[in-house]
Amino acid sequence: SLKWTHAQLNGGRLTRQRRKASAWNAFVRAKLNRANETRGPGERYRLPAYISAHYAELQQTYARLSESEKKKLRLGIDDLRAMRVNIVRSNPKALLKDVNSTFNTMEKEVFISEATCSWVCIIGEESSRSATQRLPLSKLVSLCRKNIQDGLDNILQKNRLASKKIKMNYENYEKNIVEVYAVAING
């Protein structure tokens, strides 16, 4: 939605109302990074586990920091925030809807163009009506089936393969038409 996109581009409420950097958070972050330097990827401390395991030690060390050291920690966090790049992420639900509708439209267009091409190939030429007016899909399918049926009747009568009119069977075409009358549609 438009509101969601604006929030992503402008950073939303959280970036407009950014709070002052906390010296405690910067201090704990630095200690956690130092503790995790020697550990492997699967063995690293998570923040809550690290704080609960070393809370007393962290409190004592933080209490001994001077104001200038705390200010230095805050400035380090401010620099980190300034270097951080805000990334606009796409809305997955909207993206999924857009992709699905695009593929559905493309599928319909391909089917209509294939049906029109088949119809033009069967007829042999494009009439002025079909050039100026698009026919509905059901009408195109009906015309294709009628022309295929007429073509089958002409072939069967011309080669005297059947005395009666044979109805084209689309479900069992191979068994009922090709094997019985030795007539196959190519193209």
SVG drawing of the C-alpha trace seen along z (x, -y; Angstrom):
<svg xmlns="http://www.w3.org/2000/svg" viewBox="-23 -14 63 63">
<polyline fill="none" stroke="black" stroke-width="0.4" points="0.0,0.0 1.0,-3.6 1.2,-4.2 3.5,-1.2 5.8,-2.4 6.0,-5.9 6.9,-4.3 9.6,-2.2 11.1,-5.1 11.0,-7.6 12.0,-5.2 8.7,-5.2 8.0,-6.6 11.1,-4.9 13.6,-6.8 11.9,-10.2 11.7,-9.8 15.1,-8.3 16.3,-8.4 19.7,-9.4 22.2,-6.6 22.5,-4.8 26.0,-4.4 24.9,-1.2 23.8,0.4 27.1,-0.7 29.1,0.7 27.3,4.0 27.6,4.2 31.4,3.7 31.8,6.3 29.6,8.8 31.7,8.3 34.9,8.8 33.6,12.0 32.5,13.4 35.8,12.7 37.3,15.9 34.2,18.1 33.2,20.0 30.0,19.4 27.9,21.9 29.3,21.1 28.8,17.3 26.8,15.6 23.4,14.2 22.8,10.9 20.2,12.0 22.3,15.0 25.4,12.9 23.8,10.2 22.2,12.8 25.5,14.7 27.7,11.6 25.2,9.1 27.1,8.3 30.4,7.9 28.9,5.6 27.2,3.5 30.5,3.0 32.5,2.2 29.9,-0.2 29.7,-2.0 33.5,-2.6 33.3,-4.4 33.8,-8.1 31.5,-10.5 34.0,-11.1 34.2,-7.3 30.4,-7.1 30.3,-10.0 32.9,-8.3 30.7,-5.1 27.6,-7.2 29.5,-8.9 30.6,-5.5 27.0,-4.4 26.0,-7.7 28.8,-7.1 27.5,-3.5 24.0,-4.8 25.2,-7.4 27.1,-4.7 24.1,-2.3 22.3,-2.3 18.5,-2.2 17.2,0.5 13.7,0.3 12.2,3.8 9.4,4.9 6.1,5.9 6.0,9.7 2.2,10.0 1.9,7.1 4.8,8.5 3.2,12.0 -0.1,10.5 1.7,8.5 3.6,11.5 0.6,13.7 -1.6,11.2 1.2,10.7 1.6,14.4 -2.2,14.9 -2.5,12.1 0.5,13.5 -1.0,17.0 -4.3,15.6 -2.5,13.6 -0.4,16.6 -3.5,18.8 -5.5,16.3 -2.6,15.7 -2.0,19.4 -5.7,20.0 -5.8,17.1 -2.7,18.4 -4.3,21.9 -7.5,20.4 -5.7,18.4 -3.7,21.4 -6.8,23.6 -8.8,21.0 -5.8,20.0 -6.3,16.3 -7.3,13.7 -10.6,12.1 -11.2,8.4 -13.5,9.0 -10.8,10.8 -8.2,8.1 -10.4,5.4 -12.3,7.1 -11.0,9.5 -13.2,12.6 -13.9,14.1 -11.9,17.2 -14.9,19.5 -15.8,18.3 -12.3,18.9 -12.2,22.5 -15.6,23.2 -14.4,21.9 -11.2,24.0 -13.2,27.1 -15.7,26.5 -12.8,26.0 -11.0,29.1 -14.3,31.1 -14.8,29.8 -11.2,30.6 -11.6,34.2 -14.9,34.6 -13.3,33.4 -10.3,35.8 -12.5,38.8 -14.9,38.1 -12.0,37.3 -10.2,40.6 -13.5,42.5 -12.4,43.8 -15.9,43.4 -19.4,43.2 -20.9,41.5 -19.9,38.3 -17.3,39.0 -17.4,36.7 -13.9,35.5 -13.1,37.0 -10.7,34.8 -10.4,37.0 -9.5,40.2 -8.2,38.7 -5.3,41.2 -7.5,44.3 -10.7,43.3 -9.4,41.3 -5.7,42.1 -5.9,45.8 -9.3,46.4 -9.0,44.1 -5.2,43.6 -5.7,39.8 -3.6,37.5 -3.6,33.8 -0.2,32.2 0.8,28.7"/>
</svg>
